[in-house]
Amino acid sequence: MLATAVLAITRARTATASTTTGELVPASGRELLRLLRITALPRPRRDRDHLLSWSAWRRRHQHQAAEAHRRWNNITAAATT
């Protein structure tokens, strides 16, 4: 919610500032979000160890979800027969 407030205030300020100079159109919400990401938010990790760890977590989670679905299908199949 803090980011939304910052974007709203910045948009209001750029809208009033650009009308006095007449050279710029007011910044859009997407443009302000892009600027916020570039200037204030930390860059995401992209190193090899992080990517491999995330990939392993994702594949493990998918395996657990598939197993849960198989168990549930077996339970419902046994209950309907």
C-alpha positions as CSV (number, residue, x, y, z in Angstrom):
1,M,0.0,0.0,0.0
2,L,2.9,2.3,0.6
3,A,4.0,1.9,-3.0
4,T,0.5,2.8,-4.2
5,A,0.6,6.0,-2.1
6,V,4.1,6.9,-3.4
7,L,2.9,6.3,-7.0
8,A,-0.3,8.4,-6.4
9,I,1.6,11.3,-4.9
10,T,4.3,11.2,-7.6
11,R,1.7,11.1,-10.3
12,A,-0.1,14.1,-8.9
13,R,3.2,16.0,-8.6
14,T,4.3,15.2,-12.2
15,A,0.8,16.1,-13.5
16,T,1.0,19.6,-11.9
17,A,4.7,20.1,-12.8
18,S,4.3,19.1,-16.4
19,T,1.4,21.5,-17.0
20,T,3.5,24.5,-15.9
21,T,6.4,23.7,-18.3
22,G,4.2,22.3,-21.1
23,E,7.0,20.1,-22.4
24,L,6.0,16.7,-20.8
25,V,2.8,14.8,-20.6
26,P,2.0,13.5,-17.1
27,A,3.7,10.2,-16.2
28,S,1.5,7.2,-16.3
29,G,1.1,4.8,-13.5
30,R,3.1,2.2,-15.4
31,E,5.9,4.6,-16.0
32,L,6.0,5.6,-12.3
33,L,6.1,2.0,-11.3
34,R,9.0,1.4,-13.7
35,L,10.9,4.3,-12.2
36,L,10.1,3.1,-8.7
37,R,11.5,-0.4,-9.5
38,I,14.6,1.1,-11.1
39,T,15.4,3.6,-8.3
40,A,14.1,2.2,-5.0
41,L,13.6,-1.5,-5.2
42,P,16.5,-3.9,-5.0
43,R,17.3,-5.9,-8.1
44,P,16.3,-9.6,-7.9
45,R,18.9,-12.2,-7.4
46,R,20.0,-13.8,-10.6
47,D,23.1,-15.8,-9.6
48,R,23.4,-19.4,-10.6
49,D,23.0,-20.9,-7.1
50,H,19.8,-19.0,-6.5
51,L,18.3,-20.1,-9.8
52,L,19.3,-23.7,-9.2
53,S,17.8,-23.6,-5.7
54,W,14.6,-22.1,-6.9
55,S,14.3,-24.7,-9.7
56,A,14.8,-27.5,-7.3
57,W,12.2,-26.1,-4.9
58,R,9.7,-25.6,-7.8
59,R,10.2,-29.2,-9.1
60,R,9.9,-30.6,-5.5
61,H,6.7,-28.7,-5.0
62,Q,5.3,-29.9,-8.3
63,H,6.1,-33.5,-7.3
64,Q,4.4,-33.1,-4.0
65,A,1.3,-31.6,-5.6
66,A,1.1,-34.4,-8.2
67,E,1.4,-37.0,-5.4
68,A,-1.4,-35.2,-3.4
69,H,-3.6,-35.3,-6.5
70,R,-3.0,-39.0,-7.1
71,R,-3.8,-39.8,-3.5
72,W,-7.0,-37.7,-3.7
73,N,-8.0,-39.4,-7.0
74,N,-7.5,-42.8,-5.4
75,I,-9.6,-41.9,-2.4
76,T,-12.5,-40.5,-4.5
77,A,-12.3,-43.6,-6.9
78,A,-12.5,-46.0,-3.9
79,A,-15.4,-44.0,-2.4
80,T,-17.4,-44.1,-5.6
81,T,-17.1,-47.8,-6.3
